[in-house]
């Protein structure tokens, strides 16, 4: 191969694609938790449909998107499973604050619920931590360094 030709990179070598797939892994686990807690209809309300199936689809789309963002950032992190686990937990916690405590209440017109923390929000934190941890570990598996 000449210096002018680009080296062909496998699809999963792309941090964007690997991150999106990893986000799907975390999203499926978190989505199951949300389904068990009856929270998916509220997620569906983000697109005007108070429906669990729609909520699950919306949740997975968000999970893939956030996983792709994680993938783009994770390539700059130290390698190894411990670093990935910590990064995933931190990423999940960040999105709990931004997503569950700020953006979702604002998008649903529930301005009085911004940064309010009660039992449902603590369960949401657990789900976000599971999402972040599983997405980070899946990313390490999909895109080893």
C-alpha positions in Angstrom: 0.0 0.0 0.0 1.4 3.4 -0.9 1.7 6.3 1.5 -1.1 8.0 -0.5 -3.6 5.2 -0.1 -5.6 5.2 3.1 -5.4 2.1 5.4 -8.8 0.4 5.5 -10.2 0.3 9.1 -12.7 -2.2 10.3 -16.1 -0.7 11.1 -15.8 -1.5 14.9 -12.5 0.3 14.9 -14.5 3.5 14.6 -15.1 4.9 18.0 -18.4 6.4 16.9 -19.8 3.0 15.8 -18.3 1.0 18.6 -19.6 3.6 21.1 -23.1 3.5 19.5 -23.2 -0.3 19.8 -21.9 -0.1 23.4 -24.6 2.4 24.2 -27.1 0.0 22.9 -25.8 -2.7 25.3 -26.1 -0.3 28.2 -29.4 1.0 27.0 -31.0 -2.5 26.8 -30.1 -3.1 30.4 -31.3 0.3 31.6 -34.4 0.0 29.4 -35.3 -3.3 31.2 -34.9 -1.6 34.5 -37.2 1.3 33.3 -39.7 -1.2 32.0 -39.8 -2.9 35.4 -40.3 0.4 37.1 -43.1 1.6 34.7 -41.0 4.6 33.5 -41.0 4.0 29.8 -44.4 5.8 29.0 -42.8 9.0 30.4 -39.9 8.6 28.0 -42.4 8.2 25.2 -43.9 11.6 26.2 -40.7 13.2 24.9 -42.1 12.6 21.4 -45.7 13.1 22.4 -46.6 9.4 22.9 -47.3 8.2 26.4 -46.6 4.6 25.5 -44.1 2.1 26.8 -43.1 0.7 23.4 -42.5 4.2 22.0 -40.6 5.1 25.2 -38.4 2.1 24.8 -37.5 3.0 21.2 -36.8 6.6 22.2 -34.7 5.4 25.1 -32.7 3.1 22.8 -32.1 5.9 20.3 -30.9 8.2 23.1 -28.7 5.4 24.4 -27.0 4.8 21.0 -26.4 8.5 20.6 -24.9 8.9 24.0 -22.9 5.8 23.5 -21.4 7.3 20.3 -20.5 10.4 22.2 -18.9 8.3 24.9 -16.9 6.4 22.2 -15.5 9.6 20.8 -14.3 10.7 24.2 -13.2 7.2 25.5 -10.4 6.9 22.9 -8.6 9.7 24.9 -8.9 7.9 28.2 -6.3 5.6 29.8 -6.7 2.0 28.6 -7.8 -0.8 30.8 -10.9 -2.2 32.5 -10.6 -0.2 35.7 -10.3 3.1 33.9 -13.2 2.1 31.6 -15.4 1.2 34.6 -14.7 4.5 36.4 -15.2 6.5 33.2 -18.5 4.7 32.6 -19.8 5.3 36.1 -18.9 9.0 35.9 -20.5 9.2 32.4 -23.7 7.7 33.7 -23.8 10.1 36.7 -23.2 13.1 34.4 -26.1 12.0 32.2 -28.3 11.4 35.2 -27.9 15.0 36.2 -28.1 16.5 32.7 -30.8 14.1 31.3 -33.0 13.0 34.2 -32.7 15.9 36.5 -32.6 18.8 34.0 -33.3 18.1 30.3 -36.2 15.6 30.7 -38.2 17.7 33.1 -37.7 20.8 31.0 -38.7 19.0 27.8 -41.8 17.7 29.4 -42.8 21.1 30.8 -42.2 20.0 34.4 -40.0 23.0 35.4 -40.8 22.5 39.0 -39.1 19.1 38.9 -35.7 20.3 37.7 -33.0 19.1 40.1 -35.6 17.6 42.4 -34.4 14.3 43.9 -36.8 11.7 45.4 -37.1 8.0 45.2 -37.8 7.8 41.4 -34.7 9.9 40.8 -32.5 7.6 42.9 -33.7 4.7 40.9 -32.9 6.6 37.8 -29.4 7.2 39.1 -29.0 3.5 39.5 -30.1 2.9 35.9 -27.8 5.6 34.6 -24.8 4.1 36.5 -25.7 0.6 35.0 -25.9 2.2 31.6 -22.6 3.9 31.9 -20.8 0.9 33.3 -22.1 -1.5 30.7 -21.6 0.9 27.8 -18.0 1.5 28.9 -17.1 -2.1 29.3 -18.8 -3.1 26.1 -16.9 -0.3 24.3 -13.6 -1.8 25.7 -14.6 -5.2 24.3 -15.7 -3.8 20.9 -12.7 -1.6 20.5 -9.8 -3.0 22.4 -6.5 -1.0 22.5 
